């Protein structure tokens, strides 16, 4: 079984919604890193040295490759990434190998076989 890693950088207020949507789209779990920072094409606004940007979370999903595009599009839709500039970004990377995922493999094998 081949996997993709989906990484989403989202406003912390939307993390729970995106996690729920990703799970309903087929993700079997996630890793969440709180209070990450990023900067887009324009510099962040500050006020007396304090950052005025909202807090961000990094959500990481290790998903089966045949399900990855659907999960990615679901995340983007819930997060309104294309409609609202600065609301977040998500992308996927190929995973060469993964260990510790035997439970997910057994769960996903049936789902992937049905979709193919």
C-alpha positions in Angstrom: 0.0 0.0 0.0 1.3 3.5 -0.9 0.8 6.6 1.2 0.7 10.3 0.7 1.4 12.9 3.5 -1.1 15.7 3.5 0.0 18.8 5.4 -2.5 21.6 6.1 -1.6 24.9 7.7 -4.8 26.3 9.1 -6.3 28.9 11.4 -6.5 27.2 14.8 -10.2 28.0 15.0 -10.8 25.8 12.0 -8.6 22.8 13.0 -11.5 20.8 14.6 -13.7 21.3 11.5 -10.9 20.3 9.1 -10.0 17.2 11.2 -13.6 16.0 11.2 -14.0 16.6 7.5 -10.8 14.8 6.7 -11.9 11.8 8.8 -15.2 11.7 7.0 -13.4 11.8 3.7 -11.3 8.8 4.6 -8.4 9.9 6.7 -7.7 7.5 9.6 -6.0 9.9 11.9 -3.9 13.0 12.1 -1.0 14.7 14.0 -1.6 18.3 15.1 1.2 20.8 15.8 -0.1 23.8 17.6 1.0 27.4 17.3 3.0 27.3 14.1 3.8 30.5 12.2 4.0 31.2 8.5 4.2 34.2 6.2 2.6 34.6 2.8 3.5 36.9 -0.1 3.3 39.9 2.2 4.9 40.4 5.5 2.9 39.9 8.7 1.4 42.9 10.4 2.7 43.9 13.7 1.8 46.3 16.4 4.7 47.4 18.7 6.5 44.2 17.8 3.5 41.9 18.5 2.3 39.7 15.6 -1.4 40.4 14.6 -1.8 37.2 12.7 -4.2 34.5 14.0 -2.6 31.3 15.5 -2.1 28.5 13.1 -2.0 24.7 13.4 -0.2 22.2 11.3 -2.3 19.2 10.6 -0.6 16.1 9.1 -2.5 13.2 7.6 -0.9 10.0 6.4 -3.4 8.7 3.9 -3.7 6.0 1.2 -2.7 7.4 -2.2 -6.0 6.6 -4.0 -7.9 8.6 -1.3 -5.5 11.5 -1.0 -6.9 13.9 -3.7 -10.4 13.6 -2.3 -9.2 14.3 1.2 -7.1 17.2 0.0 -10.0 18.8 -1.8 -12.3 18.3 1.2 -9.8 20.0 3.5 -9.5 22.9 1.0 -13.2 23.3 0.8 -13.8 23.3 4.5 -10.9 25.7 5.1 -12.0 28.0 2.2 -8.4 28.2 1.2 -9.0 29.4 -2.4 -11.9 31.8 -1.5 -10.2 33.6 1.4 -6.6 34.6 1.0 -4.5 33.8 4.1 -7.0 31.3 5.5 -4.7 28.3 5.0 -2.8 26.1 2.6 -2.7 22.3 2.1 -0.4 20.1 0.0 0.5 16.5 -0.4 3.9 14.7 -0.6 4.8 11.2 -1.7 5.8 8.9 1.1 8.5 6.4 0.2 7.9 4.1 3.2 6.0 4.0 6.5 6.1 1.8 9.5 3.7 1.6 12.4 0.6 1.8 10.2 -0.5 -1.8 10.1 -3.8 -1.0 11.7 -4.6 1.6 9.1 -3.5 -0.8 6.3 -6.0 -3.4 7.5 -8.8 -0.8 7.7 -8.0 0.8 4.4 -7.5 -2.3 2.3 -11.3 -3.0 2.2 -12.1 0.6 1.4 -9.5 0.9 -1.4 -10.6 -2.3 -2.9 -14.2 -1.1 -3.1 -13.2 2.1 -4.7 -10.9 0.5 -7.3 
